[in-house]
């Protein structure tokens, strides 16, 4: 039995080596424009491979928009940038029905959401009704205009940026909207050396032009390969334990967290943590998942799904602090 499983893992490993050959090619092309931000680029690739949407938060000027645009151009696919503003309407995103007096009938005018990669730029600068227009597309990969429902092309990915909620002119995203994002990234400032390279490269006046180096078919094949990656039952149990610890920390010896957690992570977090752990292994050209893959993705999957209480806020304890405690405390197989 063990020998058979070893042969299966070896076959999966060969498949992963073959299908992940494009990863370095894609990362190298993106690095021609983007200095540093390796974690952000890797997480965007994981979202692409795990078929999940990504929310990036950070102050303006950290190359969030440029990174998404560069990645989209490196993939030979349809890309659309949507600038969210306070006066934006749902019809501006998904489209609407327009009356044609010549034919005396309403005709469908599709909106910019009909693309493969959507950059929802500064998504929290529009009110909730506009943000909620994305819900159907993000969850079902369909768009309903009038009485007609249209299926969006595969791959379909929403990569959204948002400014910190403390900034002027921002609206908090509804919980249902936030939960649709597989990952939430905290984009940080570059290091001193990276800042120096950014200054030299961007002040020279000639930004490299990105060329398409990956096809949508390669992405679709890679997604199928990611689903094949082996996950040991012990690693599966570890993922479940992490999620259960967010709901009942006392059962895992963390009684002091009970008063700090308002709501734990939903089963969607369990699914997403398993998917992203597999995608993380894929980027390492590995045919099996390790606990380190799970830990690497734990914060980005959970930081927006663990809601803290007023007591936690009063003590200046964030959801990230809680998640970090859980990742450090739950026993690793």
Phi, psi and omega in degrees: 000313179297320180295320179297317180296323178297319178295321179296316180296323178296320178294320177296319180300316179296319179297317180295318178302320182289312186282341182265010182298334184282347188300309180297322179301316181290316180296322179295319180294318179295321182293344176295335181250316187267124177266127180067217180049037182296323180295317180297315180297317179298317181293324176296320177295321178296318176301319179295317183284328183266005178058051181222149182278154186233133176248127180245128179242136178177162180293158179300148174096010182261017175070025178296310181296316181297321181296314180296315180298319180295315179298318181296322180288333178285346174253130184284078186210173181281131181233139179221130177259127179245117178269113181277127181227163182299334183262010180289145179246153177306322180296334178293340180264306189266341183108182183201177175262130180241133182281128178257105183296334180294311180267354180054049177206160178275136178239148183277127173249109184287144180270180184290352180290346179279073178213179181271314179242121181251126171261106176269092189278129181051055187300333182270017172262004174246151180292172189300325184296329178282316178300321182290344177296340179276345190302310182298316181297319183288323185272314187258348187057037174226160176227130179253123177236114185066235180263001185252137177248128182247137178271130180280151181291151177258135001281150174232125186217130174258119175248110187249144173246148174216150176272153178307140189296341181286346183284158181295143173075026178246150177243135177294139178288139176299148181304320180297326179288313182299321183293340178288341180278125179296317183232145169238120184257142173257103186278125185256167178293151176288163176286173180299316180295320179294321179298320179296317179293322177299314181299315182294316185289315186279339178270354179285342175094347182235099178274130181304145177268125182282137179251145175295125181238355180225141179261157175302326179298322178296321178295315180297318178295320180296322178299319178296321179293321179301320181294339181279342187301134186285136175233118181294145178306328178294323178290321176300317179295323179299317178298314179298319179298318179300316181292316180296328179294334177285338181266323181222076183297335180298328180293345180246022175078022179238063183299327183292344180277345183302320182281353184257341183257122177275311177222136176273184182284148181272171176302336176300325178295322178299314180297313183293325180293322177294316181296313183289329176296320176296316180296323178296319177296322180300318180294338175269008181061037183247142182265010180215155182263138175248163175303331179295326176297318180295313181296323180298326184263349186304312184296314184290333178278328190257339189300332181259004182249346176261112182261130183267161182276173176296326178299319179295317179297322178296326179270006180059038174262123182263168176298328178295321177299317180295312181299320179298319177299317181294317180296326181281334189265320184296133184297131180269131181291000000 
